[in-house]
Amino acid sequence: MGLLHDLFKIKTEEDVFELPQEETEGQKRHVLIRLETLRDFVDIDRVARLLKEGNIVFLKTKDLQRKDIGEFQNCAQKLRKVCTQYGFDLVGTEEGYFVLTPSFARIIR
């Protein structure tokens, strides 16, 4: 094609193509937002399962913070490890909630 075409890798119409998108009624995906309460350490497994299933979780932590701050800190560390391991996103709010998202969603801070 020529020196200019080879040096700059100019794309021609032959290089670009589109794949057709097939969207059927049965393939629509819904994302669920779950409101859950963190009562103790065993609730972390349930929250991790919900995230793996693709749910976004608003986790109320204020009650556990007031009841037992040590248990809350252990839970927060465990949640952070689970989120790091599976690529989930986690953020805490001043109102006493954790917002957790699966790997396909990100929280903009």
PADO-992596 format. One line per field, with one value per atom (N, C-alpha, C, CB): x, y, z; chain; residue number from 1. Coordinates in Angstrom, 1 decimal. Glycine has a CB too. Layout:
// residues N
xx <- (X|...)
yy <- (Y|...)
zz <- (Z|...)
mol <- (A|...)
seq <- (NUM|...)
This chain:
// residues 109
xx <- (0.8|0.0|0.9|-0.9|2.0|2.9|3.6|2.0|4.6|5.4|4.6|6.6|3.8|3.0|2.0|2.2|1.4|0.5|1.2|-0.2|2.4|3.1|3.7|4.2|4.2|4.8|3.8|5.5|2.6|1.6|0.5|1.1|0.5|-0.5|-1.9|-0.4|-2.1|-3.4|-4.4|-3.3|-5.5|-6.5|-7.4|-7.4|-7.7|-8.6|-9.9|-8.1|-10.9|-12.2|-12.2|-13.2|-11.2|-11.1|-10.6|-10.1|-9.9|-9.4|-10.5|-8.2|-11.5|-12.5|-13.8|-12.8|-14.3|-15.6|-16.3|-15.3|-17.6|-18.4|-19.0|-19.5|-19.1|-19.8|-21.3|-19.1|-22.2|-23.6|-23.9|-24.5|-24.7|-25.1|-26.5|-25.2|-26.5|-27.8|-28.3|-27.6|-29.5|-30.1|-31.5|-30.2|-31.7|-33.0|-33.6|-32.9|-34.9|-35.6|-35.1|-37.1|-34.7|-34.3|-32.9|-34.3|-32.1|-30.7|-30.6|-29.9|-31.6|-31.5|-31.1|-32.8|-30.1|-29.5|-29.9|-28.0|-30.4|-30.7|-29.7|-32.2|-29.3|-28.4|-29.3|-27.3|-29.1|-29.9|-29.1|-30.3|-29.7|-29.1|-29.7|-29.3|-28.9|-29.3|-29.0|-28.7|-29.9|-29.7|-29.5|-30.9|-28.4|-28.1|-27.6|-27.1|-27.6|-27.1|-26.0|-28.2|-24.9|-23.7|-23.9|-22.4|-24.2|-24.5|-23.2|-25.6|-22.5|-21.3|-20.4|-21.7|-19.4|-18.4|-18.9|-17.2|-19.9|-20.4|-21.2|-21.2|-21.6|-22.4|-21.5|-23.0|-20.2|-19.3|-19.4|-17.8|-19.5|-19.7|-20.9|-19.7|-22.0|-23.3|-23.1|-24.4|-22.4|-22.2|-21.3|-21.6|-20.2|-19.4|-20.1|-18.2|-21.0|-21.8|-22.7|-22.7|-23.3|-24.2|-23.4|-24.8|-22.1|-21.3|-20.9|-20.1|-20.6|-20.2|-21.3|-19.7|-22.6|-23.7|-24.0|-25.0|-23.3|-23.5|-24.3|-24.0|-24.6|-25.4|-24.6|-26.2|-25.1|-24.5|-25.1|-24.8|-24.2|-24.7|-24.4|-24.0|-25.5|-25.4|-25.5|-26.6|-24.4|-24.2|-24.3|-22.9|-25.3|-25.5|-24.5|-27.0|-23.7|-22.7|-22.8|-21.3|-23.6|-23.7|-24.1|-24.8|-25.0|-25.3|-24.2|-26.5|-23.4|-22.2|-21.1|-21.7|-21.0|-20.0|-20.3|-20.0|-21.6|-22.0|-21.9|-23.4|-22.2|-22.3|-20.8|-23.1|-20.0|-18.7|-17.7|-18.7|-16.9|-16.0|-14.9|-15.4|-14.5|-13.4|-13.9|-13.0|-15.1|-15.7|-16.0|-17.1|-16.4|-16.5|-15.2|-17.1|-14.1|-12.8|-12.4|-11.8|-12.6|-12.3|-13.1|-12.5|-14.4|-15.2|-14.8|-16.7|-14.4|-14.0|-12.7|-13.7|-11.8|-10.5|-10.8|-9.6|-11.7|-12.1|-12.7|-13.0|-13.7|-14.3|-13.3|-15.4|-12.4|-11.3|-10.5|-10.4|-10.2|-9.4|-10.2|-9.0|-11.5|-12.4|-12.5|-13.8|-12.7|-12.8|-11.6|-13.2|-10.4|-9.1|-9.0|-8.0|-9.3|-9.1|-10.0|-9.5|-11.2|-12.1|-12.3|-13.5|-11.7|-11.8|-13.0|-11.7|-13.6|-14.8|-14.3|-15.6|-15.3|-15.0|-15.7|-15.4|-15.1|-15.6|-15.3|-15.0|-16.4|-16.2|-17.1|-16.6|-16.7|-17.5|-18.0|-16.6|-19.2|-19.8|-19.8|-21.2|-20.0|-20.1|-21.4|-20.0|-22.4|-23.7|-23.7|-24.7|-22.6|-22.5|-22.9|-23.4|-22.5|-22.8|-21.5|-23.9|-21.4|-20.4|-21.1|-19.6|-20.6|-21.1|-20.1|-21.4|-20.6|-19.8|-20.3|-19.7|-19.4|-19.9|-19.1|-19.7|-19.7|-18.9|-17.9|-19.9|-17.1|-16.0|-16.4|-15.2|-17.6|-18.0|-18.4|-19.2|-18.6|-19.0|-17.9|-20.3|-17.7|-16.7|-17.4|-15.6|-16.9|-17.4|-16.4|-17.4|-17.0|-16.2|-16.1|-16.8|-14.9|-14.7|-14.5|-13.6)
yy <- (-1.2|0.0|1.3|0.0|1.2|2.3|2.5|3.6|3.3|3.5|4.2|4.4|5.2|5.8|4.9|7.0|4.0|3.0|2.0|2.3|1.6|0.6|1.2|0.0|2.4|3.0|3.4|4.3|3.9|4.3|3.4|5.7|2.3|1.2|1.8|0.6|2.6|3.2|2.1|4.2|2.2|1.2|1.6|1.1|0.6|0.8|0.2|0.1|0.3|-0.2|-1.7|0.2|-2.4|-3.8|-4.3|-4.3|-3.4|-3.8|-3.7|-2.9|-2.9|-2.6|-3.4|-1.1|-4.1|-4.8|-4.8|-6.3|-5.0|-5.0|-6.3|-3.9|-6.8|-8.0|-7.7|-8.8|-8.4|-8.1|-8.5|-8.9|-7.7|-7.9|-8.6|-6.7|-9.7|-10.5|-10.3|-12.0|-9.7|-9.5|-10.1|-8.0|-11.1|-11.7|-11.4|-13.2|-11.6|-11.3|-12.1|-11.5|-13.3|-14.2|-13.9|-15.6|-13.0|-12.8|-11.5|-12.7|-10.8|-9.6|-9.9|-8.8|-9.1|-9.4|-8.3|-9.6|-8.7|-7.8|-7.8|-8.1|-6.7|-6.6|-6.3|-5.5|-7.1|-6.9|-6.1|-8.3|-5.3|-4.5|-5.0|-2.9|-5.6|-6.2|-5.3|-7.6|-5.2|-4.5|-5.6|-3.5|-5.7|-6.7|-6.0|-7.7|-6.8|-6.3|-7.2|-6.2|-6.6|-7.3|-7.5|-6.6|-8.7|-8.9|-9.5|-9.8|-10.4|-11.0|-11.6|-12.1|-12.2|-12.7|-13.7|-13.3|-14.5|-15.6|-15.0|-16.6|-13.7|-13.1|-12.8|-11.8|-12.8|-12.5|-13.5|-12.4|-14.8|-15.8|-15.6|-17.2|-15.2|-14.9|-13.7|-14.7|-12.7|-11.5|-11.8|-10.4|-12.6|-13.0|-13.9|-13.9|-14.7|-15.5|-14.6|-16.6|-13.6|-12.7|-11.9|-11.7|-11.5|-10.8|-11.7|-10.2|-12.9|-13.9|-14.1|-15.2|-14.0|-14.2|-13.0|-14.5|-11.9|-10.7|-9.6|-11.0|-9.7|-8.7|-7.5|-9.3|-6.3|-5.2|-5.2|-3.8|-5.1|-5.2|-3.9|-6.4|-3.4|-2.3|-3.0|-1.2|-3.0|-3.7|-2.8|-4.5|-2.9|-2.0|-2.5|-2.0|-1.7|-2.1|-1.3|-1.9|-0.3|0.6|-0.2|1.6|-1.2|-1.9|-2.7|-2.9|-3.3|-4.1|-3.1|-5.0|-2.0|-1.0|-0.6|0.2|-0.4|0.1|-1.1|0.6|-2.3|-3.4|-3.9|-4.6|-4.2|-4.7|-4.2|-6.3|-3.2|-2.6|-3.6|-1.3|-4.4|-5.4|-6.4|-6.2|-6.9|-7.8|-7.1|-8.4|-5.8|-5.1|-4.9|-3.7|-4.6|-4.5|-5.8|-4.0|-6.9|-8.2|-8.5|-9.4|-8.2|-8.3|-7.4|-8.0|-6.2|-5.3|-5.8|-3.9|-6.3|-6.9|-8.1|-7.3|-9.0|-10.2|-9.7|-11.1|-8.8|-8.3|-7.7|-7.3|-7.0|-6.4|-7.5|-5.5|-8.6|-9.7|-10.4|-10.7|-10.6|-11.3|-10.4|-11.6|-9.1|-8.2|-8.2|-6.8|-8.2|-8.2|-9.5|-8.0|-10.6|-11.9|-12.1|-13.0|-11.6|-11.9|-10.7|-12.3|-9.6|-8.4|-7.6|-8.8|-7.7|-6.9|-5.5|-7.6|-4.6|-3.2|-2.9|-2.2|-2.3|-2.0|-0.6|-3.0|0.1|1.4|1.5|2.5|2.3|2.5|3.9|2.3|4.1|5.4|5.9|5.4|7.2|7.8|7.4|9.3|7.0|6.6|5.2|6.8|4.5|3.1|2.0|3.0|2.2|1.2|0.9|1.7|-0.4|-0.7|-0.9|-2.0|-0.4|-0.7|-1.6|0.7|-2.8|-3.8|-4.1|-5.1|-4.1|-4.4|-5.6|-3.2|-6.4|-7.4|-6.9|-8.4|-7.8|-7.4|-6.6|-8.6|-6.7|-6.0|-4.5|-6.7|-4.2|-2.8|-2.2|-2.8|-0.9|-0.1|1.0|0.4|1.4|2.5|3.7|2.2|4.8|6.0|6.8|6.8|7.1|7.8|9.2|7.2)
zz <- (0.0|0.0|0.0|1.2|0.6|0.6|1.9|0.2|1.9|3.1|4.2|2.7|3.9|4.9|5.6|4.3|4.8|5.4|6.3|4.2|5.9|6.7|7.9|5.8|7.9|9.1|10.2|8.7|9.8|10.8|11.0|10.4|10.3|10.5|10.3|11.8|9.2|9.0|8.7|7.7|9.4|9.2|8.0|10.5|7.2|6.1|6.5|4.8|5.6|5.9|6.0|4.8|5.4|5.4|6.8|4.4|7.6|8.9|10.0|9.2|9.8|10.8|10.5|11.0|11.5|11.4|12.7|10.9|12.7|13.8|14.0|13.8|15.2|15.5|15.8|16.7|15.3|15.6|17.0|14.6|17.7|19.0|19.0|19.9|19.7|19.8|21.2|19.5|21.3|22.5|22.5|22.9|23.3|23.4|24.7|23.2|24.8|26.0|27.2|25.8|27.0|28.1|28.6|27.7|27.9|28.3|29.1|27.1|29.4|30.2|31.6|30.2|32.1|33.4|34.4|33.3|35.5|36.6|37.7|37.1|38.2|39.3|40.5|39.1|41.5|42.8|43.8|43.4|44.5|45.6|46.9|45.4|47.7|49.0|50.1|49.1|51.1|52.3|53.4|52.7|54.0|55.0|56.3|54.5|57.4|58.6|59.1|59.7|59.5|60.0|61.6|59.7|62.0|63.4|64.1|63.6|63.4|63.9|62.8|65.0|63.2|62.2|61.2|63.0|61.6|60.7|59.5|61.5|59.6|58.6|57.3|59.0|57.5|56.4|55.3|56.9|55.6|54.6|53.8|55.3|54.4|53.7|52.7|54.7|53.2|52.4|51.2|53.2|51.4|50.3|49.3|50.9|49.7|48.8|47.9|49.5|48.6|47.8|46.8|48.8|47.1|46.2|45.0|46.8|45.3|44.2|43.3|44.9|43.8|43.0|42.1|43.8|42.3|41.5|42.1|40.2|43.4|44.1|44.6|45.3|44.7|45.4|46.8|44.6|47.8|49.2|49.9|49.9|50.6|51.5|52.9|51.4|53.6|54.9|56.1|54.9|56.9|58.0|59.1|58.5|59.6|60.6|61.9|60.1|62.0|63.1|64.4|62.9|64.4|65.6|66.1|65.3|65.3|65.7|66.3|64.6|65.7|66.1|67.6|65.2|67.8|69.2|70.2|69.2|69.8|70.7|71.0|70.0|70.0|70.2|69.2|70.2|69.5|68.6|68.1|69.2|69.0|68.6|67.6|69.9|67.8|66.8|65.5|67.3|65.5|64.3|63.5|64.6|64.2|63.6|63.0|64.6|63.6|63.1|61.8|64.1|61.8|60.7|59.5|61.0|59.8|58.8|58.1|59.3|58.9|58.3|57.4|59.4|57.9|57.1|55.8|58.0|55.9|54.7|53.7|55.0|54.2|53.3|52.6|54.1|53.4|52.8|51.7|53.9|52.0|51.0|49.8|51.6|49.9|48.8|47.9|49.2|48.6|47.9|47.1|48.8|47.7|47.1|45.9|48.2|45.9|44.8|43.9|45.3|44.1|43.3|43.5|41.9|44.7|45.0|45.4|46.2|45.5|45.9|47.2|44.8|48.1|49.5|49.9|50.5|50.4|50.9|52.2|49.9|53.2|54.3|54.3|55.6|54.9|55.0|56.4|54.4|56.6|57.9|58.6|57.8|57.9|58.5|59.0|57.4|59.0|59.6|58.6|60.7|57.3|56.3|55.6|55.3|55.1|54.1|52.8|54.5|51.7|50.4|49.7|49.6|49.3|48.6|47.2|49.5|46.3|44.9|44.3|44.0|43.5|42.8|41.8|42.1|41.2|40.4|39.2|40.0|38.6|37.4|37.7|36.7|39.0|39.4|40.2|40.1|40.0|40.8|41.5|39.9|42.7|43.4|43.1|45.0|42.7|42.4|43.7|41.2|44.1|45.4|45.1|46.2)
mol <- (A|A|A|A|A|A|A|A|A|A|A|A|A|A|A|A|A|A|A|A|A|A|A|A|A|A|A|A|A|A|A|A|A|A|A|A|A|A|A|A|A|A|A|A|A|A|A|A|A|A|A|A|A|A|A|A|A|A|A|A|A|A|A|A|A|A|A|A|A|A|A|A|A|A|A|A|A|A|A|A|A|A|A|A|A|A|A|A|A|A|A|A|A|A|A|A|A|A|A|A|A|A|A|A|A|A|A|A|A|A|A|A|A|A|A|A|A|A|A|A|A|A|A|A|A|A|A|A|A|A|A|A|A|A|A|A|A|A|A|A|A|A|A|A|A|A|A|A|A|A|A|A|A|A|A|A|A|A|A|A|A|A|A|A|A|A|A|A|A|A|A|A|A|A|A|A|A|A|A|A|A|A|A|A|A|A|A|A|A|A|A|A|A|A|A|A|A|A|A|A|A|A|A|A|A|A|A|A|A|A|A|A|A|A|A|A|A|A|A|A|A|A|A|A|A|A|A|A|A|A|A|A|A|A|A|A|A|A|A|A|A|A|A|A|A|A|A|A|A|A|A|A|A|A|A|A|A|A|A|A|A|A|A|A|A|A|A|A|A|A|A|A|A|A|A|A|A|A|A|A|A|A|A|A|A|A|A|A|A|A|A|A|A|A|A|A|A|A|A|A|A|A|A|A|A|A|A|A|A|A|A|A|A|A|A|A|A|A|A|A|A|A|A|A|A|A|A|A|A|A|A|A|A|A|A|A|A|A|A|A|A|A|A|A|A|A|A|A|A|A|A|A|A|A|A|A|A|A|A|A|A|A|A|A|A|A|A|A|A|A|A|A|A|A|A|A|A|A|A|A|A|A|A|A|A|A|A|A|A|A|A|A|A|A|A|A|A|A|A|A|A|A|A|A|A|A|A|A|A|A|A|A|A|A|A|A|A|A|A|A|A|A|A|A|A|A|A|A|A|A|A|A|A|A|A|A)
seq <- (1|1|1|1|2|2|2|2|3|3|3|3|4|4|4|4|5|5|5|5|6|6|6|6|7|7|7|7|8|8|8|8|9|9|9|9|10|10|10|10|11|11|11|11|12|12|12|12|13|13|13|13|14|14|14|14|15|15|15|15|16|16|16|16|17|17|17|17|18|18|18|18|19|19|19|19|20|20|20|20|21|21|21|21|22|22|22|22|23|23|23|23|24|24|24|24|25|25|25|25|26|26|26|26|27|27|27|27|28|28|28|28|29|29|29|29|30|30|30|30|31|31|31|31|32|32|32|32|33|33|33|33|34|34|34|34|35|35|35|35|36|36|36|36|37|37|37|37|38|38|38|38|39|39|39|39|40|40|40|40|41|41|41|41|42|42|42|42|43|43|43|43|44|44|44|44|45|45|45|45|46|46|46|46|47|47|47|47|48|48|48|48|49|49|49|49|50|50|50|50|51|51|51|51|52|52|52|52|53|53|53|53|54|54|54|54|55|55|55|55|56|56|56|56|57|57|57|57|58|58|58|58|59|59|59|59|60|60|60|60|61|61|61|61|62|62|62|62|63|63|63|63|64|64|64|64|65|65|65|65|66|66|66|66|67|67|67|67|68|68|68|68|69|69|69|69|70|70|70|70|71|71|71|71|72|72|72|72|73|73|73|73|74|74|74|74|75|75|75|75|76|76|76|76|77|77|77|77|78|78|78|78|79|79|79|79|80|80|80|80|81|81|81|81|82|82|82|82|83|83|83|83|84|84|84|84|85|85|85|85|86|86|86|86|87|87|87|87|88|88|88|88|89|89|89|89|90|90|90|90|91|91|91|91|92|92|92|92|93|93|93|93|94|94|94|94|95|95|95|95|96|96|96|96|97|97|97|97|98|98|98|98|99|99|99|99|100|100|100|100|101|101|101|101|102|102|102|102|103|103|103|103|104|104|104|104|105|105|105|105|106|106|106|106|107|107|107|107|108|108|108|108|109|109|109|109)
